[in-house]
Every structure is written in C-alpha cells, then in structure tokens.
Amino acid sequence: MIGRRRKGPRWANTASATGWGESTFAEIAWDKSRGAAARWGAFGIVVGVLAGW
C-alpha cells in the first residue's frame, strides 16, 4: 500500500521562522557593532576600576 505524500515542506526553514531571513546587511552590521561597543564599554569599566586603585 502506498501512502499519500504530504503537500508542502517537510520542515520549516529556521531562518524564515525566526525572521533572520529578512534581515539586511545593515541590520547585521549594526548588531555586530552594538556587541563590539558593549565589549569596549566593559573593558573601559575594568580599566577605570583598576586605575582608581
């Protein structure tokens, strides 16, 4: 006996499910720069605390 085939995709595309598929290069670059700014900020706080001792 042959079963019926499913119509449509067998799995969801994870990129489109999370919305990452619609991101532009500018949004990705902005996200990376925001992470870099947070790292530099944390580094600055550590240096400031050590310099204050």
MODELLER restraints for C-alpha pairs under 7 A, 6 or more apart:
rsr = mdl.restraints
at = mdl.atoms
rsr.add(forms.Gaussian(group=physical.xy_distance, feature=features.Distance(at['CA:15:A'], at['CA:21:A']), mean=5.03, stdev=0.5))
